[in-house]
Amino acid sequence: MGKPVVDSKNSVTYAEVHAAILGIVIGILAGYVSTMGFESVGIGFVMISPEIGVCGDVQIAQQTIRREPWYALAAFLVGGAVGTLI
């Protein structure tokens, strides 16, 4: 796997933290714009964000989403709920 965060005994790695950050940011944006009446923009975020991990030009995001898709997905769902409530 990856290197532990801050050399702790915790098993969370940098890739897992980065995947969670990516997921929550995209989720908050998608949830927020969908409540503002721009559902198509929210759907666009949902459709485009996996493409970054598959064929985008952001190498670090590609590697992170490929390695830790479940962290990104869980954070996306939490972020979407938070973005909807804002």
Backbone hydrogen bonds, N-H to C=O, Kabsch-Sander energy under -0.5 kcal/mol:
donor,donor_aa,acceptor,acceptor_aa,energy
5,V,12,V,-2.1
7,D,4,P,-1.0
8,S,5,V,-1.7
14,Y,3,K,-1.3
17,V,13,T,-2.1
18,H,14,Y,-2.8
19,A,15,A,-2.3
20,A,16,E,-2.0
21,I,17,V,-2.3
22,L,18,H,-2.6
23,G,19,A,-2.5
24,I,20,A,-2.6
25,V,21,I,-2.2
26,I,22,L,-2.2
27,G,23,G,-2.4
28,I,24,I,-2.6
29,L,25,V,-2.2
30,A,26,I,-2.6
31,G,27,G,-2.8
32,Y,28,I,-2.6
33,V,29,L,-2.4
34,S,30,A,-1.5
35,T,31,G,-1.3
36,M,32,Y,-1.1
37,G,34,S,-0.9
38,F,33,V,-2.2
39,E,37,G,-0.5
41,V,38,F,-0.7
42,G,38,F,-1.8
43,I,39,E,-2.5
44,G,40,S,-1.9
45,F,41,V,-2.2
46,V,42,G,-1.8
47,M,43,I,-2.3
48,I,44,G,-2.7
49,S,45,F,-2.3
51,E,48,I,-0.6
52,I,48,I,-1.2
53,G,49,S,-0.9
54,V,50,P,-0.9
55,C,51,E,-3.0
56,G,51,E,-1.0
56,G,52,I,-0.7
59,Q,57,D,-1.1
62,Q,58,V,-2.3
63,Q,59,Q,-2.3
64,T,60,I,-2.4
65,I,61,A,-2.5
66,R,62,Q,-2.1
67,R,63,Q,-2.1
68,E,64,T,-2.7
72,A,68,E,-1.6
73,L,69,P,-2.4
74,A,70,W,-2.5
75,A,71,Y,-2.3
76,F,72,A,-2.1
77,L,73,L,-2.2
78,V,74,A,-2.1
79,G,75,A,-3.0
80,G,76,F,-2.7
81,A,77,L,-1.9
82,V,78,V,-2.4
83,G,79,G,-3.1
84,T,80,G,-1.7
85,L,81,A,-1.6
86,I,82,V,-1.4
